[in-house]
Structures are given as C-alpha cells and as structure tokens.
Amino acid sequence: MGYYSDPTASQAVGNVNREFSKWEKKAKRLWRLYDEGKLSDEQIEWMKADAAASDAQWKFVTLHKAVYSQGSHYEDDDVIAIRAQLQTLMPELGIDMVFQGHDHVYMRTGSLINNALTPYDTAYLNHSGKVYKTQVQPTGTTYVISGTCGVKTYIQNDVTLTDELFPRGETILSVDYPMFSAVEIEDGVLYFDAYYVTADGVEIADSFAIQKDKTQGDVAEGYTPPADDNAAQDGFTSTLKKIVEVLKKIITVVMNIAKWYIF
C-alpha cells in the first residue's frame, strides 16, 4: 500500500495549500481532488495522464464538495462548475465511483455519463448473507455522499428542485444518525454498504454492487426484488412522514391528558 503526492501538482493559494494526490493498492486506484472552486487545468491534465497510465481494474475519486447531492450546496456556483467538469471527465477516465462530502445527507446516484443516467443490465448477487442489486458492466460513474459521521445533519431538499439540475438519485435517505460506508471487492465485483450508527448498534442503510464481468459473483437464483426496488427513496418525503408521525403522537398524548383531566 502506498500514498503518493505529486509535488508539481501542489500550489499555495493564500493560506490554503492546494494539493491533489493518488493512492494505489493492487488493482485499485484512488485520486483525491482539490475542489475549492473550479478544478484547475493543471489538476485535470495531471489526472488524465495518470489515469491513462494506470491499469487498475477499479478507479475511484474523492472530493470534499458534493456535486450530486440533495443538501444545501447543490446550486452553489463552484459546485455547479465542478459538476460540469466531472460529468464527462469521470466516465471518460473510467472512474467507477466518486465519494463526496460537505453536505450531511445521503444520496447515491445511478450510473451517470454527461449528467444523464446511462442504461445497464441489473442482476441480484448473493454476498455475505445479503442480496445486492447490481449494476452489470456499467459504462458511467456512480456518485455517493454518505451522510455524516457526526451528529450534525442537513435537511434534504425537495427532489423537484434538484430534478432540474441532474437525474434523481437512485437512493436518497433521511439522515437521523451518524453514518459510515464500506466497500469490499471480491472476484471482480464491488460490494458497497452504507450504515447507520444508532443507540442500538449498526444498521444497514443502503447497499448495491458493481459487476465488471457477468461470469463473476453468486447470482441470487429465484430472488424477487421488492416492488419499489427501482424507485428512489425520497429523503424529503421520508422526513415529512416522520414529522407527521411525531405530530400524531403528540396529539395523542395531549388528548389522553385532556381526557384524564375532563373525566
């Protein structure tokens, strides 16, 4: 395992040290991009050259600001500018996944090329006692923003607002607890899991897989997916439902107290 930083790809901008770097282990390669403002031509050319020279089977990118998100920064000028750059660059370089941050929400996209969903076959694979909905040989890039590892969470925006800017996420979740994500790669299949950390322990929040080769992975024969498996989970609606449920409980308590005093 190694961590590499290209000294020619770092600049001092005011008090900010701008650096982009790469990490590689076996057949996996990760690029960390500096994203305070639009990506520089220097950074893009560095990544193009490095990706072209890499024979890694799996390629990932991390950046701080989320370009696909239901959070509060989805229409910031710099986010819009970076989204315009990445929407063609990431699939062009064969990037499988982009891991994002900044907004404390959870969203996972489908496979995207040029800011649009690209079709792929779907399979269901068994792994570690679970069944994973699987993208089969996708040609685009999947973006995920994995909530927050702390206690500060953001309210999800209504999907009708972001629908005007990019395709609706495949999974959108209301974040009420700290979260973390895990990636496992086995026999040419990537398994992704996101988890909630609650007072009772760890709970699965979202899962999916990417299959590079149709001959790899354990197919879940006879598996019947849930009826809403292809529908994005609307975090805004989910939050609204929770608020309604809380209000119902409050009303019930108030009515019970009133009955006690009256009768």
Residue pairs with C-beta under 8 A, 6 or more apart in sequence:
1 23
1 25
2 23
2 24
2 25
3 21
3 23
4 21
4 22
4 23
4 24
5 19
5 21
5 22
6 20
6 21
6 22
6 46
9 19
9 20
9 21
9 42
9 43
9 46
10 17
10 18
10 19
10 20
11 17
11 18
11 42
12 18
16 36
18 34
18 36
19 34
20 31
20 32
20 33
20 34
20 43
20 46
20 47
21 31
21 32
22 29
22 30
22 31
22 32
22 50
23 29
23 30
23 31
23 32
24 30
24 54
24 56
27 56
27 57
27 58
28 56
28 57
28 58
28 59
28 60
28 185
29 51
29 54
29 56
29 58
29 59
29 60
30 59
30 60
30 61
30 62
31 47
31 50
31 51
31 59
31 60
31 61
31 62
32 61
32 62
32 63
33 39
33 43
33 47
33 61
33 62
33 63
34 43
34 63
35 63
35 64
35 65
35 78
35 82
36 64
36 65
36 78
37 78
37 81
38 78
38 81
38 82
38 85
39 82
39 85
39 86
44 85
44 89
47 89
47 93
48 89
48 93
51 59
51 93
51 94
51 95
52 93
57 188
57 212
58 96
58 185
58 190
59 93
59 94
59 95
59 96
60 95
60 96
60 97
60 98
60 99
61 90
61 95
61 97
61 98
61 99
62 98
62 99
62 100
63 82
63 98
63 99
63 100
63 101
64 100
64 101
64 102
65 73
65 76
65 78
65 79
65 82
65 100
65 101
65 102
66 73
66 74
66 79
66 100
66 101
66 102
66 103
66 107
66 143
66 145
67 79
67 82
67 83
67 86
67 87
67 98
67 100
67 143
68 74
68 83
68 100
68 107
68 109
68 112
68 143
68 145
68 166
68 169
69 100
69 102
69 103
69 105
69 107
69 145
69 162
70 103
70 105
70 107
70 156
70 157
70 159
70 162
70 169
70 172
70 235
70 236
71 102
71 103
71 104
71 105
71 145
71 154
71 156
71 157
72 103
72 154
72 155
72 157
73 79
73 102
73 103
74 103
74 157
74 161
74 162
74 165
75 165
80 165
83 115
83 165
83 166
86 98
87 112
87 113
87 114
87 115
88 113
88 114
90 98
90 112
90 141
91 112
91 113
91 114
91 118
91 139
91 140
91 141
95 141
96 141
96 142
96 190
96 210
97 141
97 142
97 143
97 144
97 183
97 190
97 192
97 210
98 141
98 142
98 143
98 144
99 144
99 146
99 181
100 143
100 144
100 145
101 145
102 145
103 145
103 154
104 147
104 148
104 150
104 152
104 153
104 154
104 175
105 145
105 147
105 153
105 154
105 156
105 172
105 173
105 175
105 235
106 145
106 146
106 147
106 171
106 172
106 173
106 174
106 175
106 179
106 194
106 205
106 206
106 235
107 143
107 144
107 145
107 169
107 171
107 172
107 173
107 235
108 142
108 143
108 144
108 145
108 169
108 170
108 171
108 194
108 206
108 208
109 142
109 143
109 144
109 166
109 167
109 169
109 170
110 117
110 118
110 135
110 140
110 142
110 167
110 169
110 170
111 117
111 118
111 120
111 135
111 138
111 139
111 140
111 141
111 142
112 118
112 140
112 141
112 142
112 143
112 166
112 167
113 139
113 140
113 141
115 166
115 167
116 167
117 140
117 167
118 138
118 139
118 140
120 135
120 136
120 137
120 138
120 139
120 140
121 136
121 137
122 133
122 134
122 135
122 136
123 134
123 136
123 211
123 214
123 217
123 219
124 131
124 132
124 133
124 134
124 219
124 220
124 223
124 225
125 131
125 132
125 134
125 189
125 209
125 211
125 217
125 218
125 219
125 220
126 132
126 218
126 219
126 220
127 184
127 186
127 189
127 191
127 209
127 217
127 218
128 184
128 191
130 204
130 207
131 220
131 223
132 191
132 207
132 208
132 209
133 207
133 208
133 209
133 225
133 229
134 189
134 208
134 209
134 210
134 211
134 217
135 142
135 208
135 209
135 210
135 211
136 211
136 214
137 211
137 212
137 213
137 214
138 210
142 208
142 210
144 181
144 192
144 194
146 179
146 180
146 181
146 194
147 153
147 173
147 175
147 178
147 179
147 194
147 205
148 175
148 178
148 179
149 178
149 179
149 180
150 178
151 178
153 175
153 176
154 175
155 236
155 239
156 172
156 174
156 175
156 235
156 236
156 238
156 239
157 236
158 236
159 168
159 169
159 172
159 232
159 234
159 235
159 236
162 168
168 232
169 232
170 208
170 232
171 206
171 208
171 232
171 233
172 232
172 233
172 234
172 235
172 236
173 194
173 205
173 206
173 233
173 235
173 238
174 235
174 238
174 239
174 242
175 235
176 196
176 242
177 196
177 197
177 198
178 196
178 197
179 194
179 195
179 196
179 197
179 205
180 194
180 195
180 197
181 192
181 193
181 194
181 195
182 192
182 193
182 195
183 190
183 191
183 192
184 190
184 191
184 193
185 191
187 216
187 217
188 211
188 212
188 213
188 216
188 217
189 209
189 210
189 211
189 212
189 216
189 217
190 209
190 210
190 212
191 207
191 209
192 206
192 207
192 208
192 209
192 210
193 204
193 206
193 207
194 204
194 205
194 206
194 207
195 202
195 203
195 204
195 205
196 202
196 203
196 204
196 205
209 217
211 217
